[in-house]
Amino acid sequence: MRYGDDDTIRHLLADTEVWAVVGLSTDTRRTAFDIAEYLRRNGKRVVPVHPSAPVVAGEQGYATLSEIPFAVDVVDLFVRSELAGPVVDEAVKIGAKAVWLQLGVRDDAAAVRAGEAGLDVVMDTCPAMEAPRLGLGWTR
């Protein structure tokens, strides 16, 4: 069940610029790679966050969120649900404005913590599902 109302989802998709995609590597077979490309095609700066700190589509990657030397609007999580909590906590620590837990990624306690810290929270859905549903005119 999706967590996050339509106004929040619309705001994150329309009014943010820098998305840190946790779990993004150079593996083109992974969903994270496809969604990162989708975000990029629709105007987002996509920063890879992965232990190998890959360069993806010309954007330098970082091993952790804390290593990113500039502000992040949205932290987009492509990790197993049991790994999401610490990543959400790190997103709070770095001052991200929002966390987006991808389809199938759920951690209700982490979502509550993020919300209490003032972050917008979307969980268990995907920008590629939400942008068309909300009529944002994004290109696939």
C-alpha positions as CSV (number, residue, x, y, z in Angstrom):
1,M,0.0,0.0,0.0
2,R,1.4,3.3,-1.1
3,Y,2.5,5.8,1.6
4,G,2.3,9.5,0.7
5,D,-0.5,11.6,-0.6
6,D,-0.9,12.9,-4.1
7,D,0.1,16.5,-3.2
8,T,3.4,15.3,-1.7
9,I,4.1,13.0,-4.6
10,R,3.3,15.7,-7.2
11,H,5.6,18.2,-5.2
12,L,8.5,15.8,-5.2
13,L,8.2,15.0,-8.9
14,A,7.6,18.6,-10.0
15,D,9.5,20.8,-7.6
16,T,12.8,19.0,-6.7
17,E,16.1,18.8,-8.6
18,V,18.7,16.6,-6.9
19,W,17.8,12.9,-6.3
20,A,20.3,10.6,-4.6
21,V,19.5,7.1,-5.8
22,V,20.7,4.6,-3.2
23,G,21.5,1.3,-4.8
24,L,22.2,2.8,-8.3
25,S,25.1,1.1,-10.0
26,T,26.2,0.7,-13.6
27,D,24.3,-2.5,-14.0
28,T,21.8,-1.7,-16.7
29,R,19.7,-4.8,-15.9
30,R,18.6,-3.3,-12.5
31,T,15.4,-1.4,-12.0
32,A,17.4,1.4,-10.2
33,F,19.2,2.0,-13.5
34,D,16.0,2.3,-15.5
35,I,14.3,4.6,-13.0
36,A,17.4,6.8,-12.6
37,E,17.4,7.2,-16.4
38,Y,13.7,8.1,-16.2
39,L,14.3,10.7,-13.6
40,R,17.2,12.1,-15.6
41,R,15.1,12.3,-18.8
42,N,12.6,14.3,-16.9
43,G,14.9,16.9,-15.5
44,K,16.4,15.5,-12.3
45,R,20.0,15.4,-11.4
46,V,20.6,11.8,-10.3
47,V,23.4,11.1,-7.9
48,P,24.4,7.4,-7.6
49,V,24.9,6.1,-4.0
50,H,26.4,2.6,-3.9
51,P,29.3,1.0,-2.0
52,S,31.3,1.0,-5.3
53,A,30.8,4.8,-5.8
54,P,30.2,4.4,-9.6
55,V,30.1,7.1,-12.2
56,V,26.7,6.7,-13.9
57,A,25.7,8.8,-16.9
58,G,28.6,11.2,-16.1
59,E,27.5,11.8,-12.5
60,Q,30.1,10.9,-9.8
61,G,28.8,8.4,-7.3
62,Y,29.3,8.2,-3.6
63,A,29.6,5.2,-1.2
64,T,27.2,6.8,1.3
65,L,24.8,9.7,1.5
66,S,27.1,11.5,4.0
67,E,29.8,11.7,1.4
68,I,27.7,13.8,-1.0
69,P,29.2,17.3,-0.8
70,F,26.1,19.2,-1.9
71,A,22.4,19.4,-0.9
72,V,20.1,16.6,-1.8
73,D,16.4,17.1,-2.3
74,V,15.2,13.5,-2.4
75,V,16.8,10.3,-1.3
76,D,15.4,7.5,-3.4
77,L,15.9,4.0,-1.9
78,F,16.5,0.9,-4.0
79,V,17.4,-1.3,-1.1
80,R,15.8,-4.3,0.7
81,S,13.3,-3.2,3.3
82,E,15.4,-4.5,6.1
83,L,18.2,-2.1,5.0
84,A,16.0,1.0,4.6
85,G,15.9,2.3,8.2
86,P,19.6,3.2,8.4
87,V,19.5,4.9,5.0
88,V,16.4,6.9,6.0
89,D,18.2,7.9,9.2
90,E,21.2,9.0,7.2
91,A,18.9,11.0,4.9
92,V,17.6,12.9,7.9
93,K,21.2,13.4,9.1
94,I,22.3,15.0,5.8
95,G,19.3,17.3,5.7
96,A,17.5,15.8,2.7
97,K,14.1,17.2,2.1
98,A,12.4,13.9,1.4
99,V,12.8,10.1,1.2
100,W,11.2,8.0,-1.5
101,L,11.2,4.2,-0.8
102,Q,10.6,2.4,-4.0
103,L,8.0,-0.1,-4.9
104,G,8.2,-3.1,-2.5
105,V,10.5,-1.2,0.0
106,R,8.7,-0.6,3.3
107,D,9.8,0.5,6.7
108,D,6.9,2.1,8.6
109,A,9.0,3.0,11.6
110,A,11.7,4.7,9.4
111,A,8.9,6.6,7.6
112,V,7.5,7.9,10.9
113,R,11.0,8.9,12.0
114,A,11.6,10.8,8.7
115,G,8.2,12.5,9.0
116,E,8.8,13.5,12.5
117,A,12.1,15.0,11.4
118,G,10.3,17.1,8.8
119,L,11.0,15.2,5.7
120,D,8.3,14.4,3.1
121,V,7.9,10.6,2.8
122,V,6.7,8.4,-0.1
123,M,6.9,4.7,0.2
124,D,6.1,1.5,-1.8
125,T,5.6,3.2,-5.2
126,C,7.7,4.4,-8.1
127,P,8.0,7.7,-10.0
128,A,7.4,5.8,-13.2
129,M,4.0,4.8,-11.9
130,E,3.1,8.1,-10.2
131,A,4.1,10.7,-12.8
132,P,1.7,9.3,-15.4
133,R,-1.0,8.7,-12.9
134,L,-0.8,12.3,-11.8
135,G,-0.7,13.6,-15.4
136,L,2.7,15.2,-15.1
137,G,3.5,14.7,-18.8
138,W,6.8,12.9,-18.1
139,T,8.4,11.0,-21.0
140,R,9.1,7.4,-20.6
